[in-house]
Amino acid sequence: MVGPHGFPMNDKRLDEALRHLHPPRGARPWHGGPTVMGALRGVSPETACWKLQPDRHSIWELALHVAYWNYAVARRITGAPRGGFPRSPSNWPAPDEPGSPAAWDRDRQLVRQAHDGLIEALSGFDPARMDHKAGKTSTTFADLITGILLHDTYHAGQIQLLKRLAKASGVQ
C-alpha cells in the first residue's frame, strides 16, 4: 500500500516521519512552517552567512549541520560505512567561502543530496525493524527516525528566525 506522499505505507510511525520530512507537493507540515529545504529557498549568500552574534551559528552553518545529520541517520538506517560525508568537521562544518554565491549553491546542493538520501533510506527501510536497536546503544530505529524529524523541524525554525532577524538588520 502506498501512502498519500507516494512512499510505501507499512508502519504509521515511518509513514508520518516521511510525510513530515518530505510533505506532498503543496502540503505543509502540521506546524505550518516550512521544512529545512523550504526554509532555505530564496536565501541569499549574504543572509546565509549572517550571524546575530559572532559566537552564534549562521543559516549556512545550520544547513551544513542538518546535512550531516541527515547523512548520518541515513547511513545508520542503511548500514553504510562511516566516513562518506564530504565536509569536515562533519557535525558543524564551516562554509568554505562565506558569501560566495557558487559556494552557497554547492552547499545547498549538499543539503538537498543529504535530504534526498535520508528520504531514500527511510523509503526503503523495513518497518519490521522500527523497534530494533539502531546500533550498540539502546536507541531504536523508531527513536532515531523520530529524532531526525525533530532535529530538522527545530533547525528549520531557527533558520526562519534568522532570516527575519537578518532582514531586520538590513541584510538581504
N, C-alpha and C positions, 0 to 999 in steps of 0.2 A: 504494500500500500504506500502511496506517495502522499506526503503532507502538502498543505497549501503553499509552502515555499518551494516545492519541487524536489525535496530530498526524501529519501525513504523514511517512513514513519514507523519505527519499531519499538520505541521507548519514549514515553511522553517527555521525560527529562531531556533526552537528547534532541527531540523534535523542538522543544521550547528553546533550548540553547541555540540551535541553528536559526530558529525564527528571529531571535533577538540579535544574534551576531550578524546575520545576513538576511534582513527582512525582505519580503517580496517587494518588487518594484512598486513604488507609490505608497507603501506602508511605512509607518514609523514605529519604533519601539514603544512600549506601553507608557514610558515616562515622557513621551512627546518630543524628546530631543533626538539629535542625530546619533548615528553610530560613529566610531572613530573615523571611518572613511568619509562619512558625510561631514563631520566637523572639520576635516582637512580641506574639503572642497573650497577652492577660491582663496585660500590663504596665501598671501604673498610671501616671498622670501624674507622681506623686512619684518613682517608680522611674525613669521615663523621663528625668527631668531631673537625677537624682542624678549626682554626679561623684566619683570616687575622690580626685582632686586638682583644684584649680581650673584647672590648665592641661591637663587631660585632657578627652577628649570624653565626652559623656553618650550614653546609648542613643538619646535623641531626636535628637541631632546625627548619630550614626551612621546612624540611619534616614533622615534627610533626605539625607545624603551618598550612601547606597545608592540612594535615589530618583533623585537627579540622574544618577548613572552609568548606571542602568537606562534613564533617558530618553535620555541622550547616546548610548549604544550603539544603542538602537532608532532614534534619529534617523540615525545613520551607516549603519545597515543599510538603512533605507528611503530615504535620501537627502533626508529632510525638512530644511528650512532651520533654521539656528540661531536661538536666542532665544525658544523657546517654554516654557522651564521657568519656573514661576510664582514661584520664590523667588530671593532674591539675598542674598549672593553665591551663585551656583548650586552650586559644589562643596561648600562647608561652610556652608550657611545656618544661622543660629541660630533656635531656636524663637521665634515671635512673642510668645507669652505663656507662659513656662515655668511648669509646674504647673497650667495651666488644662485641665480635662477636655475642654472644647469644642475648644481649640486642638490638643490631643493627638489627639482623634478626627479632626480635619481633616487633620492631618499624617500620621496612619496611613492615611487615605484616599488622600492624595497618594502615599505609598509603594505602596499597592495599585494605583493607577492606573498608576504608572510600571512596576511589575512586570507588570501585565497588558499594557501597551503593548509591553514587551520580548518577552513571550511571543507576542503577536500578530505582531510584526515577525519573530521567529525562525520562527514557523509559516508565514509567507508568503515566507520567504527562498528564493531559487533556489539549491539546493545546488550547482549547477554553478559558482557564484561563490565557493565556500568558499576556494579558493586564490588568488583575485584580490586585488589590493591594495585596502585599505579607505581610500581617500583618497590623499593625496600622500606618504605615508610608506611604509616597507617592510612595515608591518603588514598581514597578510592578514585576511580576514573570519574565517577559522578561528582566528587568533590573538586577534582581538577577541572572538569568542564564547567561546573558552576563558578569556580574561581576565576577562570579566564573570562567568562561572561561578565562577572562583577568588575574585574580589572579593566576590561575595555570600557565599560559603562562609566566607571569612576574617571578614567583619563579622558574620555570624550567630554565629560562635564568640565574638567579642568581646562581642556582646550577651548571650549566655548567661552568660559570665563576669561581666559587670557586674551582671546580675540576681542572681547568687549573692552577689557582694560587697555589693550594696545591701542584700539581705536580712540578711546577717551584720552589717551596720552598723545594723540596726533600721529600715530604710526598707521600707515595704510599698507 
